Structures are given as C-alpha cells and as structure tokens.
C-alpha cells in the first residue's frame, strides 16, 4: 500500500498575508516525491497594489518560492489582464500552468499552457487537468478563444483513464459545476475546486468522486490523501481535510520578501497621471461631486444616453494637486469594467426605482468585482427624475427625463455603467438585458485616469 498527498489552495485573491503562513505550513510539512502542490486560480487580484504594479508577476514569483507543481487560472487572471499581460504572466513560472479550455483566436493552444500533465508520485501515475470558468464572451473581447470545459473533459478523460492511475481536476468552475462534473464524468477521482469560495472540510462525495474546496484568501490549505494498492493498481481510500493557516506563525523570510515587493510596487505606482485644481469629494449617502463626475465619465466613455454608478465604488475623494496611479488604485481598487446596457423606458424606470431605495444605498456587497464596503447613493448623468415620497421612506418615480425628453415606457435608452450590475441579483432588468457591451481590459480607474488627464 502506498499513500500520496495532494495539497491545494484556491482563490487567494492577492491576500499576501497568506503566503508567509503557507510557507510556514510547507516548512513543517515539506513537499516530497509523494506530494503535489497545486493552485486552483484567482491567486492574483488587482485590488492589491503589488499585483497592480506587477500585473500579477509577483504572484507568480511567490508560487515559485513555495515550489508549486501546477496551477490553473481563474477569472481574475483571465479577464482582468489584457492579452499581452496574461501571455507574459507565467513567463518565469517554475510550475506548469494547466488549462484545457483556453486557446488563441486561431484555435492553437498558447505555448505557456498545457491541458494536462501526468506526475509520477511514489510509483503512482496521477493525471492533473485544469479547466476554468466559461466566460467565453469576455475572453473573446480580450483576444482569446475559450471553449466549454465539459467538452474538453470529454476529449481528454478517455486518454487520461488509459494513461493514469488517478485523475485529478483543477477546476475554477464553482461548486455547482464541480458537482455536475462529478455526476457527468465518474472516471474523475478528485475535483479540487475554486471560484465560489466553498469550504468543504472533509470534501463531498458525488458518486465515487471526491469534490474539494478550501475557501478563500488563504484561510486554509487543503489536503487529499490517496491510499493506493500498487499491485492491483487501484485506489483503496480517499480522504480530504483542511489545515487552518491562521494557526501557523508567518515565515519571516517570506514576510521580508513581501515587504520588498510592496516597496517596489509603491515606487512603480508613484507616477503622476494629472493635476487637478479643485478637490473631488465623495460622500456615500448624500450627493457629492466625485460620483457625479464619474457618472459623467462613464456616459462619455460608453457613448451612452445616461451614466449611472454607485458612490461606494469610490473609497475616498481626491485632494487638489498631483494625482498618481497609486491614488487612483487606492480609491478605486475594483477589477470592474465599464459596460453599456440598452433598456426600454419601463425597464430603466424599474432600475431607477430600485437604485433610489434606501436599502440599496446601505447594501453591503461581497464579490462581483466589488472591493469596497457599501453600495452607497447612485449617481446619474444625463437624466433627471420626478419623484413622490412614499411611506417606507423611499420614493416613487413618476417621470424620467433623458436630456429634455420625457422618457416613455417603450423608448430605448442606453446606460453607461459598470459590469458589476450585469451579475448577481441587484438589478434584474440589467441582468436580463439582451444588448450589453463590455469594455475590456479597461478598469474603472482607467476611465478615471483617462478623463481626469483629459486624454
């Protein structure tokens, strides 16, 4: 009987404080020929200045320092970097990037990625294959071709079944897809998951497939132990567990390396973008200049009839004087893109009605690219409303004017806003809209830099 171990992390999202604890864990539990160490994507997140300054290359360096064997990519690697940046992200990687469903536009697989690899561990052939969430449209805008991950699994699994003793999927698809994958492909032995930040302390069995997940932000490092009978070439037992990283004292050398990275990032981002003559204040729950100006910027950027953005995307205002990349990143760290949505007058009235409700202003949002605290008041550009107060403290929208024109229920109106509103459940009319245009790879802070500098 032989036992091997697979250690896995996912969705660290550039929480750099996790790496020294990971280093401490790995020092106590060293990787050897019977161990593999893998990451399941969204390791980087441009909310952090180190990642912003290096476009994720610092994250790759840390994975090298920790001696990872394999990694797949998540949406934060895949669609918050432009084509060139993603192509160069793993140029210095000492691990193998596994991603079966990513191709160049011409259908050729990028030279920096492999669909799968077989690693021999203590005489056991373990196949690792990577797949990432099927955001086909966004990848296409950026110059990539993304294919259905299930089709790639259908293609490769028969081959892996013949060549390997154990099949492990690195899946940045989310827990629902992982469970469906397990039901559809019973030849998979282990699914190591991410994207939805699920925590499965002992894994979850779907048929004979063990589905795993280790949360987010480096809360845990997961471990799967495989007991294998060498003579019969079959798995005897599979067990999953999670190791809580807060129990480990941060590795001092890794702490120092990250401090150096932060100093280098600060220098890199200390570049002047423009100079503003007047301060730009922001208030989350009352009218203020900066959110209204950002709504103007989005209206122009998206060539829309109306601009619309919540004040909470601006974490702070700007004082008069020189504005640097660091300042724009600090006040607007979100990996959120501009978006133009076309609605009917009636659909827009529904959106405005929801946006003006006090509960929406107080809404605390996690995910969807938002890295702030609270939604805040909605700022609009190019539009005004007639309203009447109602008993619950909100307002009934009685008329909407786009420019000087009264908007009828059947009129069409285009809104320059943020892609965050096209996900989740905040604004069903926006989610249902058939006409959407996403502006990638520009982030919201790129719109600010462009508009404030007058370029």
Backbone torsions as a table, in degrees:
resi	resn	phi	psi	omega
1	UNK	NA	136.3	-179.6
2	UNK	-126.7	139.0	176.5
3	UNK	-115.4	134.6	173.1
4	UNK	-123.5	163.6	-175.3
5	UNK	-134.2	137.1	176.0
6	UNK	-119.2	117.3	178.4
7	UNK	-97.9	138.0	-175.1
8	UNK	-142.7	142.7	173.3
9	UNK	-125.8	159.8	177.8
10	UNK	-157.4	151.9	171.1
11	UNK	53.2	45.3	175.8
12	UNK	-69.4	-28.7	173.4
13	UNK	52.9	42.9	177.0
14	UNK	57.1	29.7	169.9
15	UNK	-81.8	86.3	-170.2
16	UNK	-64.7	-18.8	177.3
17	UNK	-65.5	-15.6	179.5
18	UNK	-75.8	-29.4	-172.1
19	UNK	-65.1	-43.2	177.2
20	UNK	-61.7	-31.9	177.2
21	UNK	-73.3	-38.5	173.9
22	UNK	-60.0	-42.7	179.2
23	UNK	-61.5	-39.4	178.9
24	UNK	-66.2	-42.5	178.1
25	UNK	-60.5	-46.0	-176.2
26	UNK	-70.2	-25.1	174.9
27	UNK	-69.8	-37.4	177.6
28	UNK	-77.5	-25.7	-177.5
29	UNK	-128.1	70.5	-171.0
30	UNK	-63.0	141.3	176.1
31	UNK	-73.1	133.7	178.1
32	UNK	-134.6	-164.7	-175.7
33	UNK	-67.9	-13.1	178.6
34	UNK	-100.8	9.5	-174.3
35	UNK	-130.3	143.2	170.5
36	UNK	-124.2	146.5	179.6
37	UNK	-124.5	123.4	-172.9
38	UNK	-135.1	154.1	174.6
39	UNK	-122.6	142.3	-169.5
40	UNK	-106.4	17.5	171.5
41	UNK	101.6	169.3	-169.2
42	UNK	53.4	35.4	173.0
43	UNK	-66.9	-36.3	-179.9
44	UNK	-103.5	157.0	177.1
45	UNK	-155.6	125.3	-173.9
46	UNK	-74.5	6.2	171.6
47	UNK	-66.6	-25.4	-175.6
48	UNK	-91.8	134.8	-177.6
49	UNK	-60.8	-30.7	178.5
50	UNK	-64.4	-45.1	178.2
51	UNK	-67.7	-40.3	179.1
52	UNK	-60.2	-45.1	-176.1
53	UNK	-69.6	-34.6	-175.7
54	UNK	-102.9	0.7	-175.0
55	UNK	50.1	42.2	173.4
56	UNK	88.6	-6.8	-177.5
57	UNK	-67.0	-28.7	175.2
58	UNK	-64.6	-36.8	177.5
59	UNK	-63.4	-41.1	176.9
60	UNK	-61.6	-41.5	179.1
61	UNK	-60.4	-41.2	-179.5
62	UNK	-67.9	-38.1	175.2
63	UNK	-62.7	-36.4	174.6
64	UNK	-62.1	-48.1	-177.3
65	UNK	-60.5	-31.0	180.0
66	UNK	-89.2	0.4	174.8
67	UNK	62.8	45.8	173.8
68	UNK	-65.0	147.6	176.4
69	UNK	-90.8	-44.4	-175.3
70	UNK	-141.6	154.8	172.2
71	UNK	-149.5	148.3	166.6
72	UNK	-113.0	176.5	-178.4
73	UNK	-109.4	153.8	172.2
74	UNK	-110.1	-173.8	-179.7
75	UNK	-65.3	-27.1	179.1
76	UNK	-70.0	-35.5	171.7
77	UNK	-72.8	-42.8	-168.4
78	UNK	-75.1	-36.3	-172.3
79	UNK	-127.5	10.7	170.9
80	UNK	-109.0	0.5	173.1
81	UNK	-113.5	148.8	175.4
82	UNK	-77.4	176.9	-174.4
83	UNK	-55.8	-48.2	-177.1
84	UNK	-65.8	-40.4	-178.3
85	UNK	-65.7	-42.3	177.3
86	UNK	-67.5	-38.5	178.8
87	UNK	-61.2	-29.9	-177.4
88	UNK	-98.3	-7.2	-172.7
89	UNK	-57.1	-39.6	-174.8
90	UNK	-107.6	21.9	-179.4
91	UNK	-57.5	-32.7	-179.4
92	UNK	-106.8	13.7	-176.3
93	UNK	-66.2	135.7	175.2
94	UNK	-101.7	10.7	175.9
95	UNK	-120.7	169.1	-179.6
96	UNK	-97.6	130.2	175.8
97	UNK	-88.5	121.6	-177.7
98	UNK	-109.2	120.9	179.7
99	UNK	-159.6	103.7	-173.4
100	UNK	-78.0	-22.2	-170.4
101	UNK	-109.9	21.8	175.9
102	UNK	-113.9	134.4	179.6
103	UNK	-139.8	160.8	166.3
104	UNK	-67.5	166.5	-179.6
105	UNK	-57.7	-30.4	-177.8
106	UNK	-83.8	4.3	177.6
107	UNK	90.4	-0.9	177.8
108	UNK	-86.8	140.2	179.1
109	UNK	-72.2	136.6	178.1
110	UNK	-57.5	148.0	-176.3
111	UNK	-74.2	-9.2	-178.8
112	UNK	-96.3	8.6	-175.6
113	UNK	-137.0	150.0	172.7
114	UNK	-123.4	149.5	176.8
115	UNK	-70.9	-38.1	-178.3
116	UNK	-155.7	167.3	171.8
117	UNK	-150.5	146.1	177.0
118	UNK	-105.6	124.0	-179.7
119	UNK	-111.5	126.6	177.3
120	UNK	-86.7	118.1	-176.6
121	UNK	-122.0	111.9	-179.7
122	UNK	51.4	40.3	178.0
123	UNK	83.6	2.5	-178.6
124	UNK	-106.8	129.0	179.9
125	UNK	-87.3	111.8	-178.5
126	UNK	-111.3	121.7	178.1
127	UNK	-93.8	126.8	174.9
128	UNK	-112.3	128.2	178.2
129	UNK	-132.0	139.9	-176.1
130	UNK	-113.6	142.6	173.6
131	UNK	-140.7	148.6	-179.5
132	UNK	-127.6	160.7	-171.2
133	UNK	-57.4	140.8	-167.6
134	UNK	-85.2	69.3	174.6
135	UNK	-92.8	65.0	-170.8
136	UNK	-55.9	-46.3	-174.3
137	UNK	-64.5	-42.7	-178.0
138	UNK	-66.0	-42.7	177.3
139	UNK	-62.8	-38.5	-179.8
140	UNK	-62.1	-41.9	178.5
141	UNK	-59.3	-35.2	-176.6
142	UNK	-85.0	-3.8	176.2
143	UNK	104.0	11.7	180.0
144	UNK	-110.8	165.5	170.5
145	UNK	-118.3	118.1	178.7
146	UNK	-109.2	134.2	-179.0
147	UNK	-110.2	164.8	179.9
148	UNK	-61.7	122.7	-177.6
149	UNK	-61.8	-31.5	179.7
150	UNK	-66.4	-36.2	177.7
151	UNK	-65.1	-36.8	178.0
152	UNK	-68.1	-38.2	177.2
153	UNK	-65.4	-40.6	176.7
154	UNK	-58.7	-36.7	-178.5
155	UNK	-71.6	-44.3	-169.6
156	UNK	-92.6	-27.2	-173.2
157	UNK	-61.0	-39.6	176.6
158	UNK	-58.6	-39.3	177.7
159	UNK	-64.3	-46.1	-178.7
160	UNK	-65.4	-35.1	178.7
161	UNK	-61.8	-35.7	179.9
162	UNK	-76.4	-34.8	-169.9
163	UNK	-94.4	-20.6	-170.6
164	UNK	-123.9	159.7	175.6
165	UNK	-88.7	-31.5	-176.2
166	UNK	-134.3	137.3	178.7
167	UNK	-116.5	123.9	-178.3
168	UNK	-123.5	128.0	177.4
169	UNK	-104.4	127.8	170.2
170	UNK	-91.3	104.9	-168.4
171	UNK	-117.5	111.6	170.9
172	UNK	-100.5	57.6	-179.0
173	UNK	-110.6	-27.8	-175.6
174	UNK	107.5	158.1	-169.9
175	UNK	-62.6	-39.7	-179.2
176	UNK	-63.3	-44.4	177.7
177	UNK	-67.5	-35.4	178.3
178	UNK	-62.5	-41.8	179.2
179	UNK	-66.8	-40.4	176.5
180	UNK	-64.0	-39.8	177.3
181	UNK	-58.6	-44.4	-179.4
182	UNK	-63.5	-39.3	178.7
183	UNK	-68.8	-37.8	-174.3
184	UNK	-80.0	-30.7	-174.3
185	UNK	-126.4	79.3	-176.5
186	UNK	-65.3	-12.8	177.7
187	UNK	-72.5	-15.2	176.8
188	UNK	-72.6	130.1	179.8
189	UNK	-88.0	-42.7	-175.3
190	UNK	-138.2	134.3	171.2
191	UNK	-115.6	117.8	176.0
192	UNK	-99.1	114.4	-166.8
193	UNK	-109.9	166.3	175.9
194	UNK	-158.3	-162.1	176.6
195	UNK	83.2	-49.1	-179.8
196	UNK	-96.9	6.1	172.2
197	UNK	60.3	30.5	-177.9
198	UNK	-74.4	146.8	180.0
199	UNK	-115.6	115.3	-179.7
200	UNK	-122.7	91.0	-171.4
201	UNK	-56.5	-34.8	179.0
202	UNK	-123.0	19.0	-176.3
203	UNK	75.0	177.9	178.2
204	UNK	-138.8	126.2	-179.1
205	UNK	-85.5	126.5	170.0
206	UNK	-120.5	101.9	-170.5
207	UNK	62.8	-126.7	179.5
208	UNK	-100.7	15.1	-179.1
209	UNK	-106.4	132.5	179.1
210	UNK	-96.3	116.8	-179.7
211	UNK	-98.9	130.6	-173.7
212	UNK	-127.5	156.9	174.8
213	UNK	-161.9	141.1	-173.8
214	UNK	-120.6	35.4	170.4
215	UNK	73.6	-133.7	-175.9
216	UNK	-153.5	163.4	170.1
217	UNK	60.9	19.6	-179.5
218	UNK	74.3	28.8	173.2
219	UNK	-60.8	-40.8	-174.5
220	UNK	-135.9	158.8	158.4
221	UNK	-114.9	129.2	-179.5
222	UNK	-88.4	157.3	177.3
223	UNK	-140.3	134.3	171.8
224	UNK	-117.5	124.4	177.4
225	UNK	-103.7	131.3	-178.4
226	UNK	-116.6	117.3	172.1
227	UNK	-94.3	125.2	-170.4
228	UNK	-131.1	132.9	176.1
229	UNK	-89.7	111.4	-175.7
230	UNK	-64.3	-39.3	-176.0
231	UNK	-68.0	-45.1	-178.3
232	UNK	-88.4	-7.4	-179.3
233	UNK	54.6	51.8	177.4
234	UNK	-144.2	155.5	176.8
235	UNK	-75.4	130.5	178.2
236	UNK	-95.9	-35.6	-177.0
237	UNK	-158.3	145.2	174.1
238	UNK	-127.6	134.8	176.9
239	UNK	-138.4	141.2	177.5
240	UNK	-119.8	147.5	174.0
241	UNK	-152.3	165.8	177.4
242	UNK	-121.8	139.2	176.3
243	UNK	-108.2	122.5	-177.8
244	UNK	-78.0	118.4	-172.6
245	UNK	-77.3	-18.6	178.6
246	UNK	-64.9	-14.4	179.5
247	UNK	-79.6	-7.0	-174.9
248	UNK	-105.8	137.1	176.9
249	UNK	-73.0	126.4	-176.2
250	UNK	-55.8	138.1	177.6
251	UNK	-68.0	124.5	-172.6
252	UNK	-64.6	-40.0	-179.8
253	UNK	-63.0	-40.4	179.3
254	UNK	-68.4	-37.6	176.1
255	UNK	-58.0	-45.4	-179.0
256	UNK	-66.3	-38.8	179.7
257	UNK	-63.7	-39.8	-179.2
258	UNK	-70.7	-34.6	174.6
259	UNK	-60.7	-41.7	177.8
260	UNK	-63.8	-42.7	177.0
261	UNK	-59.1	-41.1	-179.9
262	UNK	-64.5	-42.3	177.6
263	UNK	-61.0	-42.8	179.0
264	UNK	-65.5	-37.8	178.6
265	UNK	-66.2	-40.5	179.5
266	UNK	-60.2	-42.4	178.2
267	UNK	-64.6	-42.5	-177.9
268	UNK	-64.1	-37.6	-176.3
269	UNK	-88.1	-3.7	179.9
270	UNK	-84.9	57.8	179.4
271	UNK	-115.7	131.3	-178.8
272	UNK	-72.0	130.7	176.4
273	UNK	-94.5	-43.1	-177.3
274	UNK	-169.3	-179.9	172.8
275	UNK	-126.4	132.8	178.0
276	UNK	-112.5	140.6	-175.3
277	UNK	-81.5	-28.2	-177.6
278	UNK	-124.1	150.1	177.3
279	UNK	-67.6	154.9	176.7
280	UNK	-119.1	94.0	-178.2
281	UNK	-80.5	157.6	174.7
282	UNK	-135.6	134.1	171.0
283	UNK	-123.6	133.6	-175.7
284	UNK	-76.0	-27.9	-171.4
285	UNK	-121.1	12.7	176.5
286	UNK	-147.1	161.6	-178.7
287	UNK	-57.9	137.1	177.6
288	UNK	-151.6	157.1	-169.0
289	UNK	-66.0	-44.6	-169.4
290	UNK	-65.4	-49.0	177.4
291	UNK	-59.5	-37.3	179.5
292	UNK	-66.8	-36.5	176.4
293	UNK	-66.6	-40.1	178.1
294	UNK	-63.8	-37.3	175.2
295	UNK	-61.5	-40.0	174.8
296	UNK	-60.1	-45.8	-178.1
297	UNK	-60.2	-43.7	-178.8
298	UNK	-66.3	-38.7	177.1
299	UNK	-58.5	-45.8	-179.0
300	UNK	-70.8	-45.3	-177.2
301	UNK	-58.8	-42.8	-176.1
302	UNK	-89.5	0.5	-177.7
303	UNK	50.2	54.2	-173.8
304	UNK	-113.0	167.4	176.2
305	UNK	-74.3	-32.8	-171.3
306	UNK	-136.5	145.1	169.8
307	UNK	-108.2	145.0	-176.1
308	UNK	-152.9	122.7	178.7
309	UNK	-155.8	145.5	179.4
310	UNK	-84.3	141.2	-176.3
311	UNK	-60.7	-26.8	-176.5
312	UNK	-65.9	-13.4	177.0
313	UNK	-72.8	-16.9	176.2
314	UNK	-99.8	108.8	-174.5
315	UNK	-76.7	-16.7	179.7
316	UNK	-163.7	167.5	175.9
317	UNK	-89.8	-174.7	177.3
318	UNK	-124.4	135.3	174.8
319	UNK	-81.8	158.4	175.5
320	UNK	-61.7	146.1	178.9
321	UNK	125.9	-159.9	-178.6
322	UNK	-70.2	137.9	177.5
323	UNK	-113.9	128.6	-177.9
324	UNK	-110.6	167.3	174.1
325	UNK	-58.2	-37.9	179.9
326	UNK	-61.4	-42.1	-179.9
327	UNK	-63.2	-45.5	-179.3
328	UNK	-65.1	-37.6	177.4
329	UNK	-67.1	-40.2	-178.0
330	UNK	-65.6	-40.7	-177.0
331	UNK	-86.8	-13.6	-177.5
332	UNK	-145.1	69.5	-171.8
333	UNK	-83.3	-3.4	-169.4
334	UNK	-69.3	139.1	168.5
335	UNK	-81.4	66.8	-176.8
336	UNK	-118.4	135.9	-177.6
337	UNK	-106.5	153.1	170.9
338	UNK	-65.6	155.5	-177.6
339	UNK	-153.5	140.0	173.2
340	UNK	-111.3	129.0	-177.4
341	UNK	-123.3	135.5	177.0
342	UNK	-104.2	127.7	-178.3
343	UNK	-129.9	160.7	168.0
344	UNK	-78.2	164.4	177.2
345	UNK	-57.4	-39.9	-179.7
346	UNK	-67.6	-40.2	178.1
347	UNK	-65.3	-40.2	179.3
348	UNK	-66.4	-38.2	176.3
349	UNK	-59.5	-40.1	177.7
350	UNK	-61.5	-43.8	179.8
351	UNK	-63.5	-46.7	-179.2
352	UNK	-62.0	-42.7	179.4
353	UNK	-57.5	-44.5	179.0
354	UNK	-68.1	-41.5	-175.6
355	UNK	-64.7	-31.0	-176.7
356	UNK	-85.0	-4.9	-178.1
357	UNK	-73.4	134.9	-178.8
358	UNK	-55.2	-34.8	-179.5
359	UNK	-63.5	-33.4	179.2
360	UNK	-68.4	-38.9	178.0
361	UNK	-61.2	-34.3	-176.7
362	UNK	-88.9	-2.9	-173.9
363	UNK	-64.4	129.1	175.2
364	UNK	-97.8	126.9	-172.2
365	UNK	-116.8	135.0	173.0
366	UNK	-119.7	131.9	179.3
367	UNK	88.1	-163.3	-178.4
368	UNK	61.0	20.6	-176.8
369	UNK	88.2	-11.2	-175.8
370	UNK	-78.3	127.6	-179.7
371	UNK	-119.0	22.0	179.2
372	UNK	-100.5	-156.6	-176.0
373	UNK	-109.7	-45.8	-170.7
374	UNK	-146.2	152.9	-178.2
375	UNK	-61.2	-51.5	-177.8
376	UNK	80.0	176.9	-178.4
377	UNK	-64.9	142.1	177.7
378	UNK	-84.0	130.3	175.6
379	UNK	-102.5	140.1	-178.7
380	UNK	-125.3	155.6	174.8
381	UNK	-135.3	138.9	176.1
382	UNK	79.3	13.7	-176.3
383	UNK	-150.8	149.3	172.3
384	UNK	-139.7	161.6	-173.2
385	UNK	-130.7	148.3	162.8
386	UNK	-100.2	132.6	-177.7
387	UNK	-135.1	159.2	172.8
388	UNK	-129.4	135.1	178.6
389	UNK	-68.0	146.3	174.9
390	UNK	-125.9	172.3	-164.9
391	UNK	-61.4	-32.1	-174.8
392	UNK	-82.0	9.2	178.3
393	UNK	91.5	-3.0	177.9
394	UNK	-98.1	-166.4	-176.2
395	UNK	-130.2	146.5	171.1
396	UNK	-96.2	124.5	178.1
397	UNK	-79.8	119.7	-177.4
398	UNK	-102.7	-23.5	178.4
399	UNK	-157.8	147.1	178.4
400	UNK	-127.1	131.7	178.3
401	UNK	-118.7	121.7	173.2
402	UNK	-100.1	111.7	-166.6
403	UNK	64.5	-126.6	177.9
404	UNK	-100.7	3.1	-173.4
405	UNK	-96.7	129.1	174.3
406	UNK	-69.2	125.3	-176.8
407	UNK	-83.1	123.9	175.8
408	UNK	-90.3	165.1	-176.5
409	UNK	-63.7	-26.8	-177.0
410	UNK	-95.2	-7.1	178.3
411	UNK	-66.1	154.8	173.6
412	UNK	-100.3	139.6	178.9
413	UNK	-139.6	138.0	178.3
414	UNK	-104.4	138.1	-175.6
415	UNK	-119.4	123.3	171.2
416	UNK	-88.2	115.3	-172.5
417	UNK	-146.6	-150.2	-176.0
418	UNK	-122.0	146.5	-173.8
419	UNK	-64.5	-20.5	177.3
420	UNK	-52.3	-34.2	-177.6
421	UNK	-75.8	-12.5	178.3
422	UNK	-87.4	-5.3	177.5
423	UNK	-111.9	176.0	174.5
424	UNK	65.6	-151.8	-171.9
425	UNK	-129.6	11.8	-173.5
426	UNK	-66.0	-46.7	-174.8
427	UNK	-128.8	87.8	-176.9
428	UNK	-54.8	-35.8	-179.2
429	UNK	-63.6	-37.3	178.2
430	UNK	-70.9	-40.7	179.3
431	UNK	-62.5	-39.6	-178.4
432	UNK	-76.0	-17.8	-173.4
433	UNK	-55.9	134.3	-178.5
434	UNK	-85.0	-27.0	-179.2
435	UNK	-101.8	106.3	177.8
436	UNK	-135.1	139.6	172.7
437	UNK	-126.5	123.3	-179.3
438	UNK	-101.7	139.3	-179.2
439	UNK	-107.4	103.3	179.8
440	UNK	-123.9	148.4	7.6
441	UNK	-92.9	10.4	-175.9
442	UNK	-62.5	132.9	174.4
443	UNK	-98.1	171.0	-176.8
444	UNK	-57.8	-37.3	-179.8
445	UNK	-70.6	-23.8	174.0
446	UNK	-68.7	-36.8	174.7
447	UNK	-61.5	-44.2	178.1
448	UNK	-60.2	-47.7	-178.2
449	UNK	-61.3	-43.4	-178.6
450	UNK	-62.8	-48.0	-175.2
451	UNK	-72.5	-42.4	-177.6
452	UNK	-68.0	-30.8	-179.8
453	UNK	-85.6	-6.9	177.6
454	UNK	72.4	21.6	-178.8
455	UNK	-82.2	NA	NA
